[in-house]
Amino acid sequence: MRPDQKIQEHRDHEKSAQGLAVMGYLLLLIPVYLALIYGSFHLPLVADDVAFSVAASGLWEGQVFLCHPPLYTFLIGLLHKAGFVRENLRLFGAACFIANLYLIYAACRAAVRDPGKAWRTGFLAAFLFLINPMAVRGSLILDIDNTILSSITLLFVLAFAKLHERPELKTYLILGGLLALGFWSKLSTPLMLIAAVFIFYWLKDGFGKSAVRTAATASIGFGAFLITWYVLARLFDLQFFLIFDRAATVLRTGYDQRAFSLMAELADRIARTALWAGPFFLLLGALPGLSRITGFFSGNRSAAGIMDFISILFAVIFFGYIAVGGVIYGFPKYHYPMLALAAILAAFHIENLGLGFDKKTWPLYAGIIAAWGLYNIKVPGDLIYLVNHELRRLAILEPLNLAAGIKNFAARAGLYLAPAFIAGVFLRLRYKHSFAGTAALTLLLGSLAAAGALNLTQARADYSTTYLYGRDIGNTERLAALLMKVKADAPEGLIIAPEDVLYRAGIAETYPYCDWGKTRELFIQAVSDKNVSCVVYGLTWNSIFQYRTIFSDPSTLKVLRKSYNESALGEYTVWLRK
């Protein structure tokens, strides 16, 4: 055998061994993920989960309901047809999560040219995504952004990493095809992909080339979507413009007009998103991205590459959905696709700094993570619960104590951040890293500690840890059982109650929410209807506005007390007709 053949054989053997190691590592991550979701997988569907479960079953009953492009609904509809109903539809989200682990690794391999750095970056990025509580909990929600759309976004990033330097028809067809898949899932995030492509090429090659390349990709993607969607709508008698009307409505009503101010609402969205994603994790992903973006403006455009695109896309998704979309039922689901991008950027930044992880440093780092995580569990606790449930409870039931509650949150947030300063000083003195290296290492350890603590807290929580965060699961189940009994005693009666609890109880005949939840007059009209046998409202389901202007109003209570008996079931107020 010639020497060159031996060298090639050795390289092939190394490549095969490395491939097996990669697959082994990624397979080891799956049981970790399954352990994190084990106790929550079969919990009742919450809030918008119900809408997609109903849509999936409706496909086979001639009741097609689409407020978004239909790809996700069709896919979970197939699962429903195969016998996976209600909570078991979460299997699709779990499958997308597992696929994302591989796609994150593959994107890192495509983006990082040094093979040694590439696999280490991919391993770390996949692990950061695996343990992120927002990523884990989001995979249990029946929705688009946190399942199929996140995977399509990663596929686009992977393809762009391999093809962005080749402006040819094949590139435009592949990227356009992935954009079309994105549009088949949702209209908004693919537009952000287009915006990121345009910004990247503009900063790299100038406005003219950027406009041509972006227009070619966008035209193929959106054109393919429009044509195929039109054909499907004609074949199955679907409303072609409905999904566009829905998107336009979201744009028109992007902000709650009852908010104290636009800036207050934006700050609230940023805070809730940061709490869910993890402030240390977000900062670790954002800082290298910001430094690379500013590099464009300082004239360093020749080194532009896929990490610049990922940085731009991360920023576009973060700020885009802060502006429009925000947080739904306490969960920032629209931001879900950015988590994988943040993981890639964070891992790339850590690897580039060359911090020298070895057998000598790992025991100390593991000890810091364990101690920091235990501290988070015992001292600041679950800050998402504090914001989404406790502050909400105070705003509704004890408004005079709300200021004290906000001060308590501020104090606990300070306690949450304090270990970062202590760890940073300790690491700087011990290892003499640069300021950037010390900051990155501190943020990494803080991210791992915070994620581990919150995952443990959420895994053993007796309250909802997705939508309607903090809702008591036991009392919600008892309420569903009570409503089943009410319905059995009065089969013709209508019930006003949270829609997801009614769904859990198997009750379809309800008083239309849109007719009673808007104003005090409409609510009084609804409860005065003699066909209504039961009225229920709850702290996590109903809005602060409804409690303050409807449920607590003396005229409302007078009407209710005249015809109903009041009782409490945890956070729920139940009125049963006399």
C-alpha positions as CSV (number, residue, x, y, z in Angstrom):
1,M,0.0,0.0,0.0
2,R,1.3,3.4,-1.0
3,P,2.0,6.0,1.8
4,D,-0.7,8.3,0.5
5,Q,-3.2,5.5,0.7
6,K,-2.2,4.7,4.2
7,I,-2.6,8.3,5.2
8,Q,-6.0,8.4,3.6
9,E,-7.0,5.2,5.3
10,H,-5.9,6.6,8.6
11,R,-7.9,9.7,8.0
12,D,-11.0,7.7,7.1
13,H,-10.6,5.6,10.2
14,E,-10.3,8.7,12.4
15,K,-13.4,10.2,10.7
16,S,-15.4,7.1,11.3
17,A,-14.3,6.9,14.9
18,Q,-15.2,10.5,15.4
19,G,-18.6,10.0,13.8
20,L,-19.3,7.2,16.2
21,A,-18.2,9.3,19.1
22,V,-20.5,12.1,18.0
23,M,-23.5,9.8,17.6
24,G,-22.8,8.2,21.0
25,Y,-22.6,11.7,22.7
26,L,-25.9,12.9,21.1
27,L,-27.6,9.6,22.0
28,L,-26.5,10.1,25.6
29,L,-28.3,13.5,25.6
30,I,-31.6,11.9,24.8
31,P,-32.1,10.1,28.2
32,V,-31.2,13.3,30.0
33,Y,-33.9,15.2,28.1
34,L,-36.4,12.4,28.8
35,A,-35.6,12.5,32.5
36,L,-36.2,16.3,32.5
37,I,-39.7,16.0,30.9
38,Y,-40.7,12.7,32.5
39,G,-42.9,14.1,35.2
40,S,-44.6,16.7,33.0
41,F,-45.2,14.9,29.7
42,H,-48.7,13.7,30.6
43,L,-49.9,16.7,32.6
44,P,-53.1,18.3,31.3
45,L,-53.0,20.5,28.2
46,V,-53.0,24.2,29.1
47,A,-54.3,27.3,27.4
48,D,-53.4,27.3,23.6
49,D,-52.4,23.7,23.8
50,V,-56.1,23.0,23.6
51,A,-56.6,24.9,20.4
52,F,-54.0,22.8,18.5
53,S,-55.3,19.6,20.0
54,V,-58.8,20.5,18.8
55,A,-57.4,21.5,15.4
56,A,-55.6,18.2,15.1
57,S,-58.7,16.1,15.8
58,G,-60.9,18.4,13.6
59,L,-58.9,17.6,10.5
60,W,-60.5,14.1,10.5
61,E,-63.9,15.4,11.3
62,G,-64.3,17.9,8.5
63,Q,-63.7,20.8,10.8
64,V,-60.5,22.5,9.6
65,F,-59.5,25.4,11.7
66,L,-56.4,27.4,10.6
67,C,-55.2,30.7,12.0
68,H,-51.6,30.0,10.9
69,P,-50.1,28.2,7.8
70,P,-51.1,24.5,8.2
71,L,-47.9,22.5,8.3
72,Y,-47.8,22.0,12.0
73,T,-51.5,21.3,12.3
74,F,-51.3,18.7,9.5
75,L,-48.3,17.0,11.2
76,I,-49.9,16.7,14.6
77,G,-53.1,15.7,12.8
78,L,-51.3,12.7,11.4
79,L,-50.1,11.9,14.9
80,H,-53.8,12.2,16.1
81,K,-54.8,9.8,13.3
82,A,-52.2,7.3,14.5
83,G,-53.8,7.3,18.0
84,F,-51.6,9.9,19.8
85,V,-54.2,12.2,21.2
86,R,-54.3,15.1,23.6
87,E,-51.2,15.1,25.8
88,N,-49.5,12.4,23.6
89,L,-49.3,15.0,20.8
90,R,-46.4,16.4,22.8
91,L,-44.4,13.6,21.2
92,F,-43.9,15.8,18.1
93,G,-42.4,18.6,20.2
94,A,-40.1,16.0,21.9
95,A,-39.0,14.7,18.4
96,C,-38.2,18.3,17.2
97,F,-36.2,18.9,20.4
98,I,-34.1,15.8,19.8
99,A,-33.6,16.7,16.1
100,N,-32.5,20.2,17.2
101,L,-29.7,18.7,19.2
102,Y,-28.2,17.1,16.1
103,L,-28.9,20.2,14.0
104,I,-27.1,22.4,16.5
105,Y,-24.1,20.2,16.3
106,A,-24.2,20.0,12.5
107,A,-24.5,23.8,12.3
108,C,-21.4,24.2,14.5
109,R,-19.5,21.7,12.3
110,A,-20.4,23.7,9.2
111,A,-19.7,27.0,10.7
112,V,-16.3,26.3,12.4
113,R,-13.5,25.5,10.0
114,D,-11.1,24.0,12.5
115,P,-12.3,20.3,13.0
116,G,-11.0,20.2,16.6
117,K,-12.8,23.3,17.6
118,A,-15.9,22.4,15.6
119,W,-16.8,19.2,17.5
120,R,-16.1,20.8,20.9
121,T,-18.2,23.8,19.9
122,G,-21.0,21.5,18.7
123,F,-20.9,19.4,21.9
124,L,-21.1,22.4,24.2
125,A,-23.8,24.1,22.1
126,A,-26.0,21.0,22.1
127,F,-25.6,20.6,25.8
128,L,-26.4,24.3,26.5
129,F,-29.6,23.8,24.5
130,L,-30.4,20.5,26.2
131,I,-30.4,21.9,29.7
132,N,-32.0,25.3,29.0
133,P,-35.4,25.3,30.9
134,M,-37.1,27.4,28.3
135,A,-36.0,24.9,25.6
136,V,-37.1,21.9,27.7
137,R,-40.5,23.3,28.8
138,G,-41.2,24.8,25.4
139,S,-40.9,21.4,23.8
140,L,-44.0,20.3,25.8
141,I,-46.2,23.1,24.4
142,L,-48.4,22.3,21.5
143,D,-47.4,25.2,19.2
144,I,-45.4,26.1,16.1
145,D,-42.5,28.2,17.2
146,N,-41.2,25.8,19.7
147,T,-41.4,22.7,17.5
148,I,-41.3,22.5,13.8
149,L,-40.4,26.2,13.2
150,S,-37.3,26.0,15.5
151,S,-36.1,22.9,13.5
152,I,-36.7,24.6,10.1
153,T,-34.8,27.7,11.3
154,L,-31.8,25.5,12.3
155,L,-32.0,23.7,8.9
156,F,-31.9,27.1,7.2
157,V,-28.9,28.1,9.3
158,L,-27.1,24.9,8.4
159,A,-27.8,25.3,4.7
160,F,-26.7,28.9,4.8
161,A,-23.5,27.9,6.5
162,K,-22.6,25.7,3.7
163,L,-23.9,27.7,0.7
164,H,-23.8,31.4,1.6
165,E,-20.5,31.9,-0.3
166,R,-21.8,30.4,-3.5
167,P,-24.3,32.8,-5.2
168,E,-25.7,30.3,-7.7
169,L,-29.1,28.9,-8.6
170,K,-28.7,25.8,-6.5
171,T,-28.1,27.9,-3.4
172,Y,-31.2,30.0,-4.1
173,L,-33.3,26.9,-4.7
174,I,-32.2,25.2,-1.5
175,L,-32.5,28.3,0.7
176,G,-35.8,29.3,-1.0
177,G,-37.2,25.8,-0.4
178,L,-36.4,26.0,3.3
179,L,-38.0,29.4,3.4
180,A,-41.1,28.0,1.8
181,L,-41.2,25.3,4.5
182,G,-40.9,28.1,7.1
183,F,-43.7,30.0,5.6
184,W,-45.8,26.8,5.6
185,S,-45.3,26.8,9.4
186,K,-45.6,30.5,10.2
187,L,-45.4,33.8,8.4
188,S,-43.4,35.9,10.8
189,T,-40.1,34.1,11.5
190,P,-39.3,33.4,7.8
191,L,-39.5,37.2,7.3
192,M,-36.9,37.6,10.0
193,L,-34.7,35.0,8.2
194,I,-35.0,37.2,5.1
195,A,-34.2,40.3,7.0
196,A,-31.1,38.6,8.5
197,V,-29.9,37.4,5.1
198,F,-30.3,40.9,3.7
199,I,-28.4,42.6,6.6
200,F,-25.6,40.0,6.5
201,Y,-25.0,40.4,2.7
202,W,-25.4,44.2,2.9
203,L,-22.7,44.5,5.6
204,K,-20.5,42.0,3.9
205,D,-20.8,42.8,0.1
206,G,-22.8,46.0,-0.1
207,F,-26.4,47.0,-0.8
208,G,-26.6,46.0,-4.4
209,K,-25.4,42.4,-4.1
210,S,-27.4,41.9,-0.9
211,A,-30.6,43.1,-2.6
212,V,-30.1,40.7,-5.5
213,R,-29.3,37.7,-3.4
214,T,-32.0,38.3,-0.8
215,A,-34.6,39.0,-3.5
216,A,-33.7,35.7,-5.3
217,T,-34.0,33.6,-2.1
218,A,-37.1,35.4,-0.8
219,S,-38.9,35.3,-4.2
220,I,-38.4,31.5,-4.6
221,G,-39.4,30.8,-1.0
222,F,-42.5,33.0,-0.7
223,G,-43.5,32.3,-4.3
224,A,-43.4,28.5,-3.7
225,F,-45.4,28.9,-0.5
226,L,-48.0,31.1,-2.2
227,I,-48.5,28.7,-5.1
228,T,-48.7,25.6,-3.0
229,W,-50.9,27.2,-0.4
230,Y,-53.3,28.5,-3.1
231,V,-53.5,25.0,-4.7
232,L,-54.3,23.4,-1.3
233,A,-56.8,26.0,-0.4
234,R,-58.6,25.5,-3.7
235,L,-58.5,21.7,-3.4
236,F,-59.9,21.5,0.1
237,D,-62.1,24.7,0.1
238,L,-60.0,26.5,2.7
239,Q,-59.9,30.3,3.2
240,F,-56.8,31.4,1.4
241,F,-56.5,34.9,3.1
242,L,-57.4,33.8,6.6
243,I,-53.8,33.2,7.7
244,F,-52.7,36.6,6.3
245,D,-55.6,38.3,8.1
246,R,-54.4,36.7,11.3
247,A,-50.9,37.9,10.9
248,A,-52.1,41.4,10.1
249,T,-54.3,41.4,13.2
250,V,-51.3,40.5,15.4
251,L,-49.3,43.4,13.9
252,R,-52.2,45.8,14.5
253,T,-52.7,44.7,18.1
254,G,-49.2,44.1,19.1
255,Y,-49.4,46.1,22.3
256,D,-51.8,46.0,25.2
257,Q,-53.4,49.4,25.3
258,R,-54.0,49.0,29.1
259,A,-50.3,49.0,29.8
260,F,-49.0,51.9,31.7
261,S,-46.8,52.9,28.8
262,L,-45.2,51.4,25.7
263,M,-41.8,51.4,27.4
264,A,-43.2,49.6,30.5
265,E,-44.7,46.9,28.3
266,L,-41.5,46.4,26.3
267,A,-39.5,46.2,29.6
268,D,-41.9,43.6,30.9
269,R,-41.5,41.5,27.7
270,I,-37.7,41.7,27.9
271,A,-37.7,40.8,31.6
272,R,-40.0,37.8,31.2
273,T,-38.0,36.5,28.2
274,A,-34.7,36.9,30.1
275,L,-36.1,35.1,33.1
276,W,-37.2,32.2,31.0
277,A,-34.1,31.9,28.7
278,G,-31.7,32.7,31.6
279,P,-30.0,36.1,31.8
280,F,-26.5,34.6,32.0
281,F,-27.2,32.4,29.0
282,L,-28.6,35.2,27.0
283,L,-25.8,37.5,27.8
284,L,-23.2,34.9,26.9
285,G,-24.9,34.4,23.6
286,A,-25.5,38.1,23.0
287,L,-22.1,39.6,23.9
288,P,-20.0,37.8,21.2
289,G,-22.8,38.6,18.7
290,L,-22.7,42.2,19.5
291,S,-18.9,42.4,19.3
292,R,-19.0,40.7,15.8
293,I,-21.8,43.0,14.6
294,T,-19.8,46.1,15.7
295,G,-16.9,44.6,13.9
296,F,-18.7,45.2,10.6
297,F,-19.0,48.9,11.3
298,S,-15.3,49.2,12.2
299,G,-14.4,47.9,8.7
300,N,-13.7,44.3,9.6
301,R,-15.9,42.9,6.9
302,S,-13.5,40.5,5.2
303,A,-13.8,38.0,8.0
304,A,-17.6,37.9,7.8
305,G,-18.9,34.4,8.1
306,I,-21.8,32.3,9.3
307,M,-21.3,33.3,12.9
308,D,-22.1,36.9,11.8
309,F,-25.3,35.7,10.2
310,I,-26.2,33.8,13.4
311,S,-25.5,36.8,15.5
312,I,-27.7,39.0,13.2
313,L,-30.5,36.5,13.2
314,F,-30.4,36.1,17.0
315,A,-30.7,39.9,17.4
316,V,-33.5,40.2,14.8
317,I,-35.6,37.4,16.5
318,F,-35.0,38.8,20.0
319,F,-35.9,42.4,19.2
320,G,-38.5,41.6,16.6
321,Y,-40.6,39.5,18.9
322,I,-40.1,41.9,21.8
323,A,-41.7,44.5,19.4
324,V,-44.5,42.2,18.1
325,G,-45.7,39.1,19.9
326,G,-44.1,39.4,23.3
327,V,-45.1,36.8,25.9
328,I,-48.2,34.6,25.6
329,Y,-49.8,33.1,28.8
330,G,-46.5,33.9,30.6
331,F,-44.3,32.0,28.1
332,P,-42.1,33.7,25.4
333,K,-42.8,31.0,22.8
334,Y,-42.1,33.3,19.8
335,H,-38.5,33.6,21.0
336,Y,-38.0,29.9,21.1
337,P,-36.0,29.6,17.8
338,M,-33.3,32.0,19.2
339,L,-32.3,29.6,22.0
340,A,-30.4,27.3,19.6
341,L,-28.7,30.4,18.1
342,A,-27.7,31.6,21.5
343,A,-26.3,28.2,22.4
344,I,-24.2,28.1,19.2
345,L,-22.9,31.7,19.7
346,A,-22.1,31.0,23.4
347,A,-20.2,27.8,22.7
348,F,-18.3,29.4,19.8
349,H,-17.3,32.3,22.1
350,I,-16.1,30.0,24.8
351,E,-14.1,27.8,22.4
352,N,-12.5,30.9,20.8
353,L,-11.3,32.2,24.1
354,G,-9.3,29.0,24.7
355,L,-10.0,28.9,28.4
356,G,-8.3,25.5,28.8
357,F,-10.9,23.1,30.3
358,D,-9.0,20.1,31.6
359,K,-9.0,17.5,34.3
360,K,-7.5,19.9,36.8
361,T,-10.2,22.6,36.3
362,W,-13.3,20.5,35.8
363,P,-13.7,19.4,39.5
364,L,-13.5,23.0,40.7
365,Y,-16.0,24.1,38.0
366,A,-18.4,21.3,38.9
367,G,-18.2,22.3,42.5
368,I,-19.0,25.9,41.7
369,I,-21.9,24.9,39.5
370,A,-23.3,22.6,42.2
371,A,-23.0,25.1,45.0
372,W,-24.4,27.9,42.8
373,G,-27.3,25.8,41.7
374,L,-28.2,24.8,45.3
375,Y,-28.0,28.4,46.3
376,N,-30.4,29.3,43.5
377,I,-32.9,26.7,44.7
378,K,-32.7,27.7,48.4
379,V,-32.3,31.5,48.2
380,P,-33.7,33.4,45.2
381,G,-35.9,30.4,44.3
382,D,-38.2,30.3,41.2
383,L,-38.3,33.9,40.0
384,I,-40.6,33.0,37.1
385,Y,-43.2,31.8,39.6
386,L,-42.7,35.0,41.6
387,V,-43.4,37.2,38.6
388,N,-46.1,35.2,36.8
389,H,-48.0,34.0,39.8
390,E,-47.2,35.8,43.1
391,L,-47.0,39.3,41.8
392,R,-50.2,38.6,39.7
393,R,-51.9,37.4,42.8
394,L,-51.0,40.5,44.7
395,A,-52.1,42.8,41.9
396,I,-55.5,41.1,41.9
397,L,-56.2,40.2,45.5
398,E,-53.9,42.5,47.5
399,P,-53.1,45.6,45.4
400,L,-52.0,47.5,48.5
401,N,-49.2,45.0,49.0
402,L,-48.1,45.0,45.3
403,A,-45.3,47.5,45.9
404,A,-43.9,45.3,48.7
405,G,-44.1,42.4,46.4
406,I,-42.1,44.2,43.7
407,K,-39.5,45.2,46.2
408,N,-39.3,41.5,47.2
409,F,-38.8,40.5,43.6
410,A,-36.0,43.1,43.2
411,A,-34.3,41.8,46.3
412,R,-34.4,38.2,45.1
413,A,-33.3,39.2,41.7
414,G,-30.3,40.9,43.3
415,L,-29.6,37.7,45.3
416,Y,-29.9,35.8,42.0
417,L,-27.2,37.9,40.3
418,A,-24.9,38.3,43.3
419,P,-23.0,35.0,43.0
420,A,-21.8,36.0,39.5
421,F,-19.7,38.8,40.9
422,I,-18.3,36.6,43.6
423,A,-17.5,33.8,41.2
424,G,-16.0,36.3,38.7
425,V,-13.6,37.8,41.2
426,F,-12.6,34.3,42.4
427,L,-11.9,33.0,38.9
428,R,-10.0,36.1,37.9
429,L,-7.7,35.8,40.9
430,R,-7.2,32.0,40.6
431,Y,-6.7,31.6,36.8
432,K,-5.5,35.1,35.7
433,H,-7.7,35.0,32.6
434,S,-8.4,38.2,30.7
435,F,-11.4,40.2,31.6
436,A,-13.3,38.8,28.6
437,G,-12.3,35.3,29.5
438,T,-13.3,35.6,33.1
439,A,-16.6,37.1,32.2
440,A,-17.4,34.4,29.7
441,L,-16.4,31.6,32.1
442,T,-18.5,33.2,34.9
443,L,-21.5,33.5,32.6
444,L,-21.0,29.8,31.4
445,L,-20.9,28.5,35.0
446,G,-23.8,30.7,36.0
447,S,-25.8,29.5,33.0
448,L,-25.2,25.9,33.9
449,A,-26.0,26.5,37.6
450,A,-29.2,28.4,36.9
451,A,-30.4,26.0,34.3
452,G,-29.8,23.0,36.6
453,A,-31.6,24.6,39.5
454,L,-34.6,25.7,37.5
455,N,-34.9,22.3,35.8
456,L,-34.9,20.6,39.2
457,T,-37.5,23.0,40.6
458,Q,-39.8,22.7,37.6
459,A,-39.4,18.9,37.4
460,R,-40.8,18.5,41.0
461,A,-43.3,21.5,40.8
462,D,-46.9,20.9,41.6
463,Y,-47.9,23.9,39.4
464,S,-47.9,24.5,35.7
465,T,-44.4,25.2,34.3
466,T,-45.3,26.1,30.7
467,Y,-48.3,28.4,30.0
468,L,-50.1,30.0,33.0
469,Y,-47.0,29.4,35.1
470,G,-47.8,28.8,38.7
471,R,-51.3,27.5,38.2
472,D,-52.1,24.8,40.8
473,I,-52.3,21.4,39.0
474,G,-54.2,19.6,41.8
475,N,-56.9,22.2,42.2
476,T,-57.3,22.4,38.4
477,E,-57.9,18.7,38.2
478,R,-60.4,18.9,41.1
479,L,-62.2,21.8,39.2
480,A,-62.4,19.6,36.1
481,A,-64.0,16.8,38.2
482,L,-66.5,19.3,39.7
483,L,-67.5,20.6,36.3
484,M,-68.1,17.1,35.1
485,K,-70.5,16.6,38.0
486,V,-72.2,19.9,37.3
487,K,-72.7,18.9,33.7
488,A,-74.0,15.5,34.7
489,D,-76.5,17.1,37.0
490,A,-77.6,19.7,34.5
491,P,-76.8,18.3,31.0
492,E,-78.5,21.2,29.2
493,G,-76.8,23.9,31.3
494,L,-74.0,26.1,30.0
495,I,-70.8,26.7,32.0
496,I,-68.6,29.8,32.1
497,A,-65.1,28.6,33.0
498,P,-61.5,28.5,31.7
499,E,-61.6,26.8,28.3
500,D,-58.8,24.4,28.9
501,V,-60.4,23.1,32.1
502,L,-63.7,22.6,30.2
503,Y,-61.7,20.6,27.6
504,R,-60.1,18.5,30.4
505,A,-63.6,17.8,31.7
506,G,-64.9,16.8,28.2
507,I,-67.4,19.7,28.1
508,A,-68.0,21.2,24.6
509,E,-71.1,23.3,25.2
510,T,-69.9,26.5,26.8
511,Y,-70.9,30.1,26.9
512,P,-68.8,31.9,24.3
513,Y,-65.9,33.6,25.9
514,C,-65.9,36.6,23.5
515,D,-69.5,37.4,24.7
516,W,-68.7,37.8,28.4
517,G,-65.1,38.6,29.0
518,K,-64.9,42.0,27.5
519,T,-67.0,44.3,29.7
520,R,-68.9,44.2,33.0
521,E,-72.2,44.6,31.1
522,L,-71.6,41.6,28.9
523,F,-70.5,39.5,31.9
524,I,-73.7,40.4,33.9
525,Q,-75.8,39.6,30.8
526,A,-74.1,36.2,30.6
527,V,-74.5,35.2,34.2
528,S,-78.1,36.4,34.2
529,D,-78.8,33.8,31.5
530,K,-80.8,31.1,33.3
531,N,-79.2,28.5,31.0
532,V,-75.9,29.1,32.8
533,S,-75.5,26.6,35.7
534,C,-71.9,27.5,36.8
535,V,-69.5,30.3,36.6
536,V,-65.7,30.0,37.3
537,Y,-62.8,32.4,37.0
538,G,-59.2,32.0,38.2
539,L,-56.1,34.1,39.0
540,T,-53.9,32.6,36.2
541,W,-56.5,32.3,33.5
542,N,-58.4,35.6,33.7
543,S,-56.7,39.0,33.3
544,I,-56.0,41.6,36.0
545,F,-58.2,43.9,34.0
546,Q,-61.2,41.5,34.3
547,Y,-60.7,41.1,38.0
548,R,-60.5,44.9,38.6
549,T,-63.3,46.0,36.3
550,I,-65.7,43.0,36.2
551,F,-65.3,40.3,38.9
552,S,-64.7,42.7,41.9
553,D,-67.3,45.3,40.9
554,P,-70.2,45.5,43.4
555,S,-72.9,45.4,40.7
556,T,-71.4,42.2,39.4
557,L,-71.2,40.6,42.8
558,K,-74.8,41.6,43.6
559,V,-76.1,39.8,40.5
560,L,-74.0,36.7,41.2
561,R,-75.0,36.4,44.8
562,K,-78.6,36.7,43.9
563,S,-78.6,33.5,41.8
564,Y,-75.5,31.6,42.7
565,N,-73.7,30.2,45.7
566,E,-70.0,31.1,46.0
567,S,-67.1,28.8,46.9
568,A,-63.4,28.8,46.5
569,L,-61.2,26.1,45.1
570,G,-57.6,27.2,45.4
571,E,-57.1,30.1,43.0
572,Y,-60.5,29.6,41.4
573,T,-63.8,31.2,42.4
574,V,-66.7,29.0,41.7
575,W,-70.4,30.1,41.5
576,L,-73.0,27.4,41.4
577,R,-76.6,28.2,40.5
578,K,-78.9,28.0,43.5
